[in-house]
């Protein structure tokens, strides 16, 4: 009896979580009149209007916003993986002065709210002349990923037998070659975890791009949605169509990285 009750509660909870997404899909296929007349219903009253997606795509130059989001997210992922796998490798396998102090300083940044760094970040980016540029958007996102990425990669590399490292040294491999040929391929689950977390974070980030960018040619998809929501008369069908366009890449990416994400989080958090 308890088993069935648990299953029932899970089904109810799952339905509660899925309903907003179904409502978004249904509303995106409604006419403007239907979305205003039947806002609670997740189903269109008439034939689905697939043309809403084309209207939204062309209305605000969503193609350019989409390209900007792809560029930002890809460079953030590459930057985070390249920089912080090397740092995690160094913290896990090398001995140097101040190693623990530096490591725990990075970990302490997990307790610092990101919004408290926005003003100094803006001042720095402006002084460097990086306002209204891809680099101005990307660099702070890479920097913001440092604490958790370093923690996860360091923890993951510590789970790899040190004898493997010593054997490679005896065979004449240098430190970078060991990292590139041995440790990096073994870290694919952790890389998948960091990649999907930073893809979601950078793809959905709206606060920092709004601060550092005011040129429409550099707007990302969340900023485009903000413009759809700025009119006094909101067309909920178009707004939901734009939101669905925004979340589709995340829905497509997660299934491919799901196994690596779970394995990376499990293994990386076991040993510290």
N, C-alpha and C positions, 0 to 999 in steps of 0.2 A: 504493500500500500504506500509506504514511504517512498519507494522507488518511483512509482507512477506519479506521486505528488511532486517529486523533484522534477520529473520530466515535464509535467504540466507547468510548473513555475518557470522552467527554462523556455518552454514554448511561448508562454505569455511575455516573458522578458524579451525574447528574440523578436516577437511580433511588435512589441513596443519600440524596439530599436530600429526595426526595418521600416515601420510605418512612415516616418518623415521622408525617407528616401523614396518610397513608393509614391508619396504625395508629391514630391518634387518631380518625379517622372510623369505622373498623371497631369499635373498642372502645366508642365511644359508642352503638353499635347493639346491643351484646351485653347479655345478662342478667348479673346479678351473679355467678351461678355460672359462666357461660361465661367471663367476664373473668378469673376466678380459675383456672379449669381450663386455659384455653388463652391465657395472657397473650402469647405470642409471635406468635400468628396475628393478622393484620390483618382477618380475615374472621369474621363471626358464624357459629357452628356451626348455629344455627337461624334462624328468620325474624327479620329486623331488628326491634328494639324501638324504634320511633319515639317511644313514650311516655316514653322517658328524658328527652327534651328538655322535655316538659311537666312532668315530675316535678321536674327541676332548676329550671325557671323559677319554679315555685310554692314549692318547698321553702325557698328562701332569699330570697324576694322579689326575684328577679332583674330584674323590671320596674323597680323603683326604682333598683337598681344600674345598669341599662342607661341610664336617664334621666340619672342623675348623670354617667356617663361621657360621654354625648352633650353635656351642658351644659358640662362642663369642657373637653372637646376643642374644641368650637366656639368658646368664648370665648378659649381659648388661641390658636387659629388666627387669629381676628379681631384679637386684640391684637397678636400677632407681626407680622402683615401690615401693619396700620395704622401701628404705631410704627416698625418697622424699614425699611419702604419709605421713609418720610420721612427717617429717619436716613441710609440709603444714598444717597438723592437729595441730601441736604445734603453728605455727604462727597464725592460724585462731582462736584457742580456748583458748590458755593459755595467761597469763600475766606474763611477766618477764622483768628484767632490760635489756635495750638495744635492745628490741624486734624490734622496727621500724628501728633502725640503722642497725642491722644485716640483716634484711629483705631487706632493700634498697641497702645494699652492694651487696647482691646476685643479685638483679635486675640490678644493674649497670654493672654486668659482661656480660649482654646481649650486651653491647656496645663494649666489648673487642674482637677484632678478634682472632679467635682460633689459627691462625698460630703464633701469638706473644708469645704463651705459650709453643711452641714445644720444644725449647731449654731447659728451666728449667724443663719441664716434662721429657725429655730424661735424663738429669743429675740426677734427683731424682730417676727415675726408675733404672738407671744404678747403682747408689749408694746403692739402696736397693737390688741389685742382681736380678732384675726382667726382665732383657733383655732376649729375646728369651723364653718367657713364656706366657701362656694364661693370667695370672694375669696382666702381663705388658701391654698387649693389652687392657684388659677389664677395669681396674681401671680408666685410664684417660678418657675413653669414658663415664663411669658413672659420673665422675667428670664434664665432659664437658656438660652433660645434666642438671646440677643442676639449673642454672638460670631460664630457661623456665619451667622446671618441678615444681620447688618451686612456681613460679608465678601462674601456672595453678591450682595446687592442693590447694594452699592457697585461691585463688579466688573461687574455686569450693566449698571448705568447708565453706566459709563464706556465701554462698547462702543457706546452710542448717540451718534451724531454730535453734537458740540457746536454745529455750525452750526444744528441744529434748535432748540436752546435759544435761540441768539442771534436766529434768525428770529422766534421767538415773542415775545421781548422787544421787538423792533422793531415787532411788530404790536400792542404794548400789553398783552400778557398779564403778569399778576403771577406771582411765583414759585410760589404755591400752585396757581394755575390751570394753569400749565405742568405741574406735578407731576400734578394730577388729570386733566387732559384729554389729556396727551401721554405722559408717562413711565410713569404707572401702567398704562394699557392695553398699552403696549409691553413691560411687565415681566411679563406673564401667565405665560410659561414659568418664570421665577424664582419667582413667587408660587406656582405649582403645585408646584414642588420643595419650597419651604419649608413649604407647607401639608401635603403628604403626610408629610414627615419629622416635623413637629410633631404631626400627627394620630396617627401611629404611636407617637411618644414619649409623648404625654400619655395616649393610650388604654391603653397598656401599663404606665404608671408605677404602681408600687405602693409604693415606698419613701417618697416624700414624703407621699402621702395617709395612709399608716400612721402617720406621725409627727405630722401636724397635725390628724388627725381621729380621734375615738373614738366618734362617734355613728353608729349603724348606718344612720340615715336618709340619711347623706351618703357611705356607702361606694360605691366604684366597682366595676366588674366584677372586676378583678384581686383586690380585697379580698374579694369574694364567693367567688371560687375558693379563696382561702386558707382560708375557713371550711369549704368542702367537703373540703379536704385535712387538716383539723385533727383529725378523729376517729381513734380507735385502729384501727378497722376501716374501711379505705378501700374505697369502692365505685368502682372504676376506671371503670366504665361511666358513672356519673353525673359523675365528675370530668372525663372526656374530653368528655362532652356539654356541660358548662359551659365547658370550654376552647374547644370549637368555636363555641359561641354568642359567645364573646368575640372570636374572630378573624374571624368572618364579615364584620363591617363593614369591616375592613381589606382583606379579599379583594375586597369589592365596590367599595371606593373606589379602589384602586390602578389597575385597568384604565382608569378614566376619566381619571386624571391621569398615566398612564405616559408619554405623549408629551411633555407639558409638563415632567415630571420629568427626563427624559433631556436634553431641549433646554436646560433651565435649568442643569443640572449641567455640560453641555458648554460652553455659551456663557459662563456665569458664571466658569468656571475657566480659560478661555483667556486672558483679558486681566485683568491685575491692576494 
